[in-house]
Amino acid sequence: MYGRLGDFLKMNGTLIKMNTPYDNLNPDVILNAVESVGFQCNGSLLALNSYENRVYQVGIEDASPMIVKFYRPNRWSDAAIIEEHEFALELVAHEIPVVAPWVAPSHRTLHEYQEFRFALFKRWGGRALELDSLEQLEWMGRFIGRLHAVGACKSFQHRLLLDVQSYGHHPYRFLVEHDFIPAYLKEHYCCVVESLLEKIAARFQQAGKLNPIRLHGDIHVGNVLWNDAGPHIVDLDDCMMGPAIQDIWMLLSGDETQVQLQLEYILSGYREFHDFNRRELQLIEALRALRMLHYSAWLAKRWEDPAFPMSFPWFNTSQYWQEQLQNLQDQNDLLG
């Protein structure tokens, strides 16, 4: 499906500039894409908050609006996206409330229009998860335990494995090789990161044999909608194989006493539905450090997409890299 030619990406015979992959995604294309799979649009169109992909609420004649998600070209293969969709539908089949893609009469969930791949979703509402509510955290533990009980049944074949290479060494190399680190900080930055990566690898070894399972991969307050029936999860775009703690640690905040109390409540709910390997707790700070590196590299890889400098003006400034260096040094110290 894909072929590269310099700074261009060839999709279905059309060349699009890789650095501005959504230049041709205008309102007519968006509405025509939705109508190409059988819906009748009423002309209403609202852009939603998304950077990696492009997501819109589209009005539908005589029906509730639909959410359409256009996948960033050249990020995931078709097989990886379909695997994400299948996981979401598998969770729904087990009555686990996640936002799964609409299934067309043809049984397809991934569609194409012109050079774009897209999926449709029902619109869901809700309020934010309250991280200071122990009751909600215990509920989240039950939810994640149920999700992991399904996730452990089989493995992804086309999705990322979260490890020191994928979330550490690869992002680090990208940042250095593409000259994002300011010259006056580069030596110090490299010294800190290389020490940090060694300590992260040691933490993974100390944790012993881990059994990676299918994860949501990015459970934080922004990806949880709450209503009277409890939580439901949105955005499985980063689903992956990895340790169970990856879907828990981003819900923790505060000092050590607060974190321990939050963990107690989350794991109390979690263990009602799935076993938890407590050795994974020693990975929390390692995973936090890996996320820092991965996030910087994610921004760097997208920096020539015009939407990113507008949305993240603080990135790639001297102040940003100085703060990153200090944060990474703090993690280096925490990992001993």
C-alpha angles and dihedrals in degrees: 000000000000132000128172126221114175109295091347133091120213114216123171090340094309123114116219126178108254095214092057102033095163100049091111095045099103127157093267091054092047094051094041090052091054092046091049089072095050108275124124110223122211094208097258112133130172125179112224129209106278133126109175092050131013116252129186139177108228125195115234125204112256093350143077117284119268129220115231121197121197111201120228108255118250096012106097127018118238088252092055093049092047089050089054090051093047091051091052092049091047090054091049089050087059090050093251107146108239128139103255127186123265112260114222122220085257087060090244122136098177116065136181133215121176104318096337133095115207146168133204128225136184114253113256127193133201146123131264124282111255106230092192091059110095090193091057092045091054088049089051088052090056090046094050091044090056091046091051093046086062093037091056093057094083141350136257114248100191105031132091123277110221107229141126092279099049098041100027120025096033096052091043092053092048093053093048098041093049093048098241094139111084111249094238091056100036100093093047092043092051092048092052096044095047090051090046094051090052091052092047090052089050091052091053089050092048090052088064126211109358125195107216113215135186108280139184083233099201110052107160133135092275092060097050124081117193131202137153090287091056132248130345125186128231132191114035089178092119098043110146147151115275149108117317093240089070089075092050112039097070089063091063124093142156132042126334094272092051092046092051091051092048091049091050092056096042093049092045089061094037095056091057087075109018139022117251125211103222091200086075090070089079088063096065098093091039090054091047090055092047090052090054091055094042093049094051091050092047090056091044093051090052097040095108091054100098091224092066103059088047093050099037105033091157093062121102094017124127090250092053094053093044090053091046091051091051092047092049090048089052090053090047089055093046091053090054 
